[in-house]
Structures are given as C-alpha cells and as structure tokens.
Amino acid sequence: MAEAAQAAVVDVAPQDLPAFCPNPRMPLWSSHPRVFLDLAATGEAMCPYCGTRYRLSGGPLAGGGH
C-alpha cells in the first residue's frame, strides 16, 4: 500500500496554482473536503486526507509563496 501512495504524484504547473485536492481528475467516489495546498515554498505538498502528493513543475517559486 505504501508503494501505491508513492505512485500517486500529481504535477502542477505554476499557472495552475493554487493547487487543491481532490483535483478534477479524481473519481467522485474518492472525494473528501477540498483543501488548498501550498506548493510555492517547497515545491511539493501532500494531501492530509488521501495522501496524494502534489509537485510543482520547475520546483519552488522564487520569493517563496503567495
């Protein structure tokens, strides 16, 4: 099961910020409350509900966040 969690990585382009989970590509049955994820400072974040990892394409943003 840990391998499945590691495999679930969603790449997010900077123009698609703010990132949120569940994302529009997730099936309805896996829904949970929407949470916004701060990817700007570190370049990645993990959803506290489902464990999906989100990675900012190109890494952290210069200036560290919004």
Biopython code that builds the backbone (N, CA, C, O; Angstrom):
import numpy as np
from Bio.PDB.StructureBuilder import StructureBuilder

atoms = [
    (1, "MET", "N", (0.817, -1.194, 0.000)),
    (1, "MET", "CA", (0.000, 0.000, 0.000)),
    (1, "MET", "C", (0.861, 1.257, 0.000)),
    (1, "MET", "O", (0.475, 2.259, -0.603)),
    (2, "ALA", "N", (2.019, 1.230, 0.662)),
    (2, "ALA", "CA", (2.918, 2.377, 0.661)),
    (2, "ALA", "C", (3.407, 2.673, -0.745)),
    (2, "ALA", "O", (3.602, 3.837, -1.094)),
    (3, "GLU", "N", (3.610, 1.644, -1.562)),
    (3, "GLU", "CA", (4.038, 1.855, -2.933)),
    (3, "GLU", "C", (2.970, 2.593, -3.724)),
    (3, "GLU", "O", (3.298, 3.445, -4.550)),
    (4, "ALA", "N", (1.705, 2.285, -3.491)),
    (4, "ALA", "CA", (0.611, 2.946, -4.191)),
    (4, "ALA", "C", (0.576, 4.429, -3.835)),
    (4, "ALA", "O", (0.337, 5.265, -4.707)),
    (5, "ALA", "N", (0.808, 4.767, -2.570)),
    (5, "ALA", "CA", (0.795, 6.165, -2.148)),
    (5, "ALA", "C", (1.946, 6.926, -2.794)),
    (5, "ALA", "O", (1.779, 8.086, -3.170)),
    (6, "GLN", "N", (3.109, 6.295, -2.929)),
    (6, "GLN", "CA", (4.245, 6.949, -3.549)),
    (6, "GLN", "C", (4.010, 7.154, -5.040)),
    (6, "GLN", "O", (4.518, 8.115, -5.619)),
    (7, "ALA", "N", (3.248, 6.265, -5.667)),
    (7, "ALA", "CA", (2.994, 6.360, -7.096)),
    (7, "ALA", "C", (2.031, 7.499, -7.423)),
    (7, "ALA", "O", (2.031, 7.991, -8.551)),
    (8, "ALA", "N", (1.215, 7.928, -6.469)),
    (8, "ALA", "CA", (0.216, 8.971, -6.716)),
    (8, "ALA", "C", (0.862, 10.345, -6.567)),
    (8, "ALA", "O", (0.807, 10.955, -5.500)),
    (9, "VAL", "N", (1.478, 10.827, -7.656)),
    (9, "VAL", "CA", (2.079, 12.154, -7.666)),
    (9, "VAL", "C", (1.426, 12.942, -8.787)),
    (9, "VAL", "O", (1.359, 12.484, -9.928)),
    (10, "VAL", "N", (0.950, 14.123, -8.454)),
    (10, "VAL", "CA", (0.294, 14.986, -9.431)),
    (10, "VAL", "C", (1.207, 16.179, -9.690)),
    (10, "VAL", "O", (1.529, 16.931, -8.770)),
    (11, "ASP", "N", (1.623, 16.350, -10.942)),
    (11, "ASP", "CA", (2.441, 17.506, -11.310)),
    (11, "ASP", "C", (1.521, 18.697, -11.557)),
    (11, "ASP", "O", (0.507, 18.581, -12.244)),
    (12, "VAL", "N", (1.888, 19.839, -10.989)),
    (12, "VAL", "CA", (1.091, 21.065, -11.100)),
    (12, "VAL", "C", (1.958, 22.138, -11.755)),
    (12, "VAL", "O", (3.070, 22.403, -11.298)),
    (13, "ALA", "N", (1.457, 22.751, -12.814)),
    (13, "ALA", "CA", (2.165, 23.843, -13.464)),
    (13, "ALA", "C", (1.947, 25.129, -12.668)),
    (13, "ALA", "O", (0.888, 25.306, -12.067)),
    (14, "PRO", "N", (2.929, 26.024, -12.656)),
    (14, "PRO", "CA", (2.778, 27.276, -11.888)),
    (14, "PRO", "C", (1.515, 28.066, -12.251)),
    (14, "PRO", "O", (0.924, 28.708, -11.383)),
    (15, "GLN", "N", (1.101, 28.029, -13.508)),
    (15, "GLN", "CA", (-0.105, 28.769, -13.896)),
    (15, "GLN", "C", (-1.377, 28.129, -13.365)),
    (15, "GLN", "O", (-2.444, 28.740, -13.431)),
    (16, "ASP", "N", (-1.288, 26.895, -12.833)),
    (16, "ASP", "CA", (-2.454, 26.206, -12.283)),
    (16, "ASP", "C", (-2.608, 26.385, -10.774)),
    (16, "ASP", "O", (-3.487, 25.776, -10.162)),
    (17, "LEU", "N", (-1.750, 27.226, -10.167)),
    (17, "LEU", "CA", (-1.877, 27.486, -8.733)),
    (17, "LEU", "C", (-3.086, 28.376, -8.486)),
    (17, "LEU", "O", (-3.396, 29.182, -9.363)),
    (18, "PRO", "N", (-3.770, 28.298, -7.401)),
    (18, "PRO", "CA", (-3.472, 27.457, -6.246)),
    (18, "PRO", "C", (-3.888, 26.005, -6.496)),
    (18, "PRO", "O", (-4.895, 25.734, -7.151)),
    (19, "ALA", "N", (-3.097, 25.091, -5.962)),
    (19, "ALA", "CA", (-3.385, 23.662, -6.084)),
    (19, "ALA", "C", (-4.371, 23.256, -4.995)),
    (19, "ALA", "O", (-4.354, 23.792, -3.887)),
    (20, "PHE", "N", (-5.228, 22.299, -5.335)),
    (20, "PHE", "CA", (-6.185, 21.810, -4.350)),
    (20, "PHE", "C", (-6.443, 20.329, -4.568)),
    (20, "PHE", "O", (-6.212, 19.791, -5.651)),
    (21, "CYS", "N", (-6.922, 19.690, -3.527)),
    (21, "CYS", "CA", (-7.263, 18.274, -3.573)),
    (21, "CYS", "C", (-8.630, 18.116, -2.923)),
    (21, "CYS", "O", (-8.882, 18.768, -1.910)),
    (22, "PRO", "N", (-9.522, 17.290, -3.447)),
    (22, "PRO", "CA", (-9.328, 16.435, -4.612)),
    (22, "PRO", "C", (-9.264, 17.263, -5.890)),
    (22, "PRO", "O", (-9.926, 18.292, -6.019)),
    (23, "ASN", "N", (-8.452, 16.790, -6.828)),
    (23, "ASN", "CA", (-8.314, 17.512, -8.084)),
    (23, "ASN", "C", (-9.380, 17.030, -9.070)),
    (23, "ASN", "O", (-9.967, 15.968, -8.867)),
    (24, "PRO", "N", (-9.635, 17.789, -10.125)),
    (24, "PRO", "CA", (-10.725, 17.457, -11.059)),
    (24, "PRO", "C", (-10.589, 16.097, -11.738)),
    (24, "PRO", "O", (-11.579, 15.562, -12.237)),
    (25, "ARG", "N", (-9.392, 15.529, -11.768)),
    (25, "ARG", "CA", (-9.209, 14.224, -12.420)),
    (25, "ARG", "C", (-9.525, 13.046, -11.510)),
    (25, "ARG", "O", (-9.561, 11.906, -11.972)),
    (26, "MET", "N", (-9.754, 13.296, -10.235)),
    (26, "MET", "CA", (-10.043, 12.209, -9.296)),
    (26, "MET", "C", (-11.492, 11.758, -9.434)),
    (26, "MET", "O", (-12.381, 12.572, -9.684)),
    (27, "PRO", "N", (-11.729, 10.444, -9.270)),
    (27, "PRO", "CA", (-13.110, 9.944, -9.360)),
    (27, "PRO", "C", (-13.964, 10.447, -8.197)),
    (27, "PRO", "O", (-13.462, 10.692, -7.100)),
    (28, "LEU", "N", (-15.250, 10.596, -8.456)),
    (28, "LEU", "CA", (-16.173, 11.131, -7.454)),
    (28, "LEU", "C", (-16.188, 10.311, -6.178)),
    (28, "LEU", "O", (-16.334, 10.873, -5.093)),
    (29, "TRP", "N", (-16.039, 8.988, -6.277)),
    (29, "TRP", "CA", (-16.116, 8.136, -5.089)),
    (29, "TRP", "C", (-14.981, 8.407, -4.112)),
    (29, "TRP", "O", (-15.094, 8.080, -2.931)),
    (30, "SER", "N", (-13.887, 9.002, -4.588)),
    (30, "SER", "CA", (-12.752, 9.244, -3.697)),
    (30, "SER", "C", (-12.758, 10.663, -3.125)),
    (30, "SER", "O", (-11.741, 11.127, -2.611)),
    (31, "SER", "N", (-13.890, 11.348, -3.212)),
    (31, "SER", "CA", (-13.959, 12.734, -2.752)),
    (31, "SER", "C", (-13.781, 12.874, -1.244)),
    (31, "SER", "O", (-14.131, 11.983, -0.470)),
    (32, "HIS", "N", (-13.238, 13.992, -0.861)),
    (32, "HIS", "CA", (-13.105, 14.401, 0.536)),
    (32, "HIS", "C", (-13.211, 15.916, 0.533)),
    (32, "HIS", "O", (-13.239, 16.511, -0.545)),
    (33, "PRO", "N", (-13.272, 16.564, 1.678)),
    (33, "PRO", "CA", (-13.352, 18.034, 1.678)),
    (33, "PRO", "C", (-12.182, 18.650, 0.915)),
    (33, "PRO", "O", (-11.056, 18.160, 0.995)),
    (34, "ARG", "N", (-12.448, 19.717, 0.182)),
    (34, "ARG", "CA", (-11.390, 20.375, -0.600)),
    (34, "ARG", "C", (-10.403, 21.056, 0.332)),
    (34, "ARG", "O", (-10.787, 21.759, 1.266)),
    (35, "VAL", "N", (-9.130, 20.833, 0.062)),
    (35, "VAL", "CA", (-8.058, 21.507, 0.790)),
    (35, "VAL", "C", (-7.125, 22.145, -0.229)),
    (35, "VAL", "O", (-6.827, 21.555, -1.268)),
    (36, "PHE", "N", (-6.670, 23.347, 0.077)),
    (36, "PHE", "CA", (-5.709, 24.022, -0.776)),
    (36, "PHE", "C", (-4.321, 23.722, -0.254)),
    (36, "PHE", "O", (-4.092, 23.702, 0.956)),
    (37, "LEU", "N", (-3.392, 23.487, -1.177)),
    (37, "LEU", "CA", (-2.037, 23.054, -0.829)),
    (37, "LEU", "C", (-1.024, 24.122, -1.225)),
    (37, "LEU", "O", (-1.064, 24.635, -2.344)),
    (38, "ASP", "N", (-0.120, 24.456, -0.315)),
    (38, "ASP", "CA", (0.910, 25.455, -0.580)),
    (38, "ASP", "C", (2.128, 24.768, -1.191)),
    (38, "ASP", "O", (2.907, 24.124, -0.488)),
    (39, "LEU", "N", (2.281, 24.910, -2.494)),
    (39, "LEU", "CA", (3.407, 24.304, -3.202)),
    (39, "LEU", "C", (4.519, 25.311, -3.469)),
    (39, "LEU", "O", (5.635, 24.916, -3.810)),
    (40, "ALA", "N", (4.242, 26.581, -3.323)),
    (40, "ALA", "CA", (5.176, 27.630, -3.730)),
    (40, "ALA", "C", (6.490, 27.591, -2.953)),
    (40, "ALA", "O", (7.554, 27.752, -3.553)),
    (41, "ALA", "N", (6.449, 27.386, -1.661)),
    (41, "ALA", "CA", (7.655, 27.480, -0.833)),
    (41, "ALA", "C", (8.603, 26.299, -1.003)),
    (41, "ALA", "O", (9.812, 26.490, -1.136)),
    (42, "THR", "N", (8.065, 25.080, -1.001)),
    (42, "THR", "CA", (8.927, 23.896, -1.036)),
    (42, "THR", "C", (8.884, 23.152, -2.361)),
    (42, "THR", "O", (9.765, 22.340, -2.643)),
    (43, "GLY", "N", (7.862, 23.421, -3.185)),
    (43, "GLY", "CA", (7.740, 22.747, -4.464)),
    (43, "GLY", "C", (6.907, 21.491, -4.417)),
    (43, "GLY", "O", (6.618, 20.900, -5.457)),
    (44, "GLU", "N", (6.508, 21.065, -3.211)),
    (44, "GLU", "CA", (5.609, 19.917, -3.111)),
    (44, "GLU", "C", (4.846, 19.913, -1.799)),
    (44, "GLU", "O", (5.230, 20.557, -0.823)),
    (45, "ALA", "N", (3.744, 19.159, -1.810)),
    (45, "ALA", "CA", (2.903, 19.032, -0.622)),
    (45, "ALA", "C", (2.115, 17.736, -0.739)),
    (45, "ALA", "O", (1.989, 17.160, -1.820)),
    (46, "MET", "N", (1.587, 17.290, 0.398)),
    (46, "MET", "CA", (0.800, 16.067, 0.422)),
    (46, "MET", "C", (-0.569, 16.364, 1.010)),
    (46, "MET", "O", (-0.687, 17.094, 1.995)),
    (47, "CYS", "N", (-1.600, 15.794, 0.403)),
    (47, "CYS", "CA", (-2.957, 15.983, 0.893)),
    (47, "CYS", "C", (-3.108, 15.289, 2.244)),
    (47, "CYS", "O", (-2.762, 14.115, 2.373)),
    (48, "PRO", "N", (-3.620, 15.998, 3.253)),
    (48, "PRO", "CA", (-3.784, 15.376, 4.573)),
    (48, "PRO", "C", (-4.903, 14.338, 4.613)),
    (48, "PRO", "O", (-4.945, 13.526, 5.537)),
    (49, "TYR", "N", (-5.804, 14.343, 3.641)),
    (49, "TYR", "CA", (-6.913, 13.383, 3.623)),
    (49, "TYR", "C", (-6.555, 12.094, 2.905)),
    (49, "TYR", "O", (-6.738, 11.011, 3.462)),
    (50, "CYS", "N", (-6.046, 12.186, 1.674)),
    (50, "CYS", "CA", (-5.854, 10.980, 0.869)),
    (50, "CYS", "C", (-4.395, 10.620, 0.631)),
    (50, "CYS", "O", (-4.105, 9.533, 0.130)),
    (51, "GLY", "N", (-3.472, 11.507, 0.980)),
    (51, "GLY", "CA", (-2.059, 11.205, 0.831)),
    (51, "GLY", "C", (-1.494, 11.442, -0.565)),
    (51, "GLY", "O", (-0.328, 11.135, -0.813)),
    (52, "THR", "N", (-2.294, 11.979, -1.477)),
    (52, "THR", "CA", (-1.792, 12.266, -2.817)),
    (52, "THR", "C", (-0.720, 13.342, -2.723)),
    (52, "THR", "O", (-0.898, 14.354, -2.046)),
    (53, "ARG", "N", (0.392, 13.114, -3.409)),
    (53, "ARG", "CA", (1.489, 14.084, -3.413)),
    (53, "ARG", "C", (1.341, 14.989, -4.628)),
    (53, "ARG", "O", (1.042, 14.529, -5.729)),
    (54, "TYR", "N", (1.554, 16.272, -4.411)),
    (54, "TYR", "CA", (1.497, 17.268, -5.471)),
    (54, "TYR", "C", (2.876, 17.885, -5.604)),
    (54, "TYR", "O", (3.500, 18.249, -4.608)),
    (55, "ARG", "N", (3.352, 18.003, -6.841)),
    (55, "ARG", "CA", (4.684, 18.534, -7.100)),
    (55, "ARG", "C", (4.579, 19.682, -8.094)),
    (55, "ARG", "O", (3.942, 19.550, -9.140)),
    (56, "LEU", "N", (5.198, 20.796, -7.768)),
    (56, "LEU", "CA", (5.184, 21.973, -8.630)),
    (56, "LEU", "C", (6.220, 21.811, -9.728)),
    (56, "LEU", "O", (7.406, 21.648, -9.439)),
    (57, "SER", "N", (5.793, 21.853, -10.981)),
    (57, "SER", "CA", (6.706, 21.745, -12.113)),
    (57, "SER", "C", (7.712, 22.878, -12.054)),
    (57, "SER", "O", (7.323, 24.041, -11.944)),
    (58, "GLY", "N", (8.986, 22.566, -12.126)),
    (58, "GLY", "CA", (10.027, 23.580, -12.063)),
    (58, "GLY", "C", (10.509, 23.862, -10.654)),
    (58, "GLY", "O", (11.431, 24.660, -10.482)),
    (59, "GLY", "N", (9.924, 23.243, -9.638)),
    (59, "GLY", "CA", (10.367, 23.418, -8.261)),
    (59, "GLY", "C", (9.753, 24.629, -7.582)),
    (59, "GLY", "O", (8.839, 25.253, -8.122)),
    (60, "PRO", "N", (10.256, 24.965, -6.393)),
    (60, "PRO", "CA", (9.698, 26.085, -5.620)),
    (60, "PRO", "C", (9.769, 27.403, -6.382)),
    (60, "PRO", "O", (10.675, 27.625, -7.186)),
    (61, "LEU", "N", (8.801, 28.269, -6.116)),
    (61, "LEU", "CA", (8.765, 29.580, -6.768)),
    (61, "LEU", "C", (9.739, 30.521, -6.078)),
    (61, "LEU", "O", (9.906, 30.465, -4.860)),
    (62, "ALA", "N", (10.381, 31.385, -6.854)),
    (62, "ALA", "CA", (11.244, 32.409, -6.284)),
    (62, "ALA", "C", (10.384, 33.344, -5.453)),
    (62, "ALA", "O", (9.313, 33.753, -5.903)),
    (63, "GLY", "N", (10.813, 33.683, -4.290)),
    (63, "GLY", "CA", (10.021, 34.545, -3.418)),
    (63, "GLY", "C", (9.251, 33.751, -2.381)),
    (63, "GLY", "O", (8.731, 34.329, -1.427)),
    (64, "GLY", "N", (9.166, 32.424, -2.548)),
    (64, "GLY", "CA", (8.646, 31.527, -1.526)),
    (64, "GLY", "C", (7.170, 31.431, -1.302)),
    (64, "GLY", "O", (6.793, 30.703, -0.384)),
    (65, "GLY", "N", (6.311, 32.053, -2.002)),
    (65, "GLY", "CA", (4.897, 31.833, -1.740)),
    (65, "GLY", "C", (4.046, 33.036, -2.054)),
    (65, "GLY", "O", (4.522, 34.047, -2.572)),
    (66, "HIS", "N", (2.750, 32.902, -1.723)),
    (66, "HIS", "CA", (1.842, 33.980, -2.054)),
    (66, "HIS", "C", (1.495, 34.778, -0.838)),
    (66, "HIS", "O", (0.731, 35.739, -0.927)),
]
sb = StructureBuilder()
sb.init_structure("model")
sb.init_model(0)
sb.init_chain("A")
sb.init_seg("    ")
for serial, (resi, resn, name, xyz) in enumerate(atoms, 1):
    if name == "N":
        sb.init_residue(resn, " ", resi, " ")
    sb.init_atom(name, np.array(xyz, "f"), 0.0, 1.0, " ", f" {name:<3s}", serial, name[0])
structure = sb.get_structure()
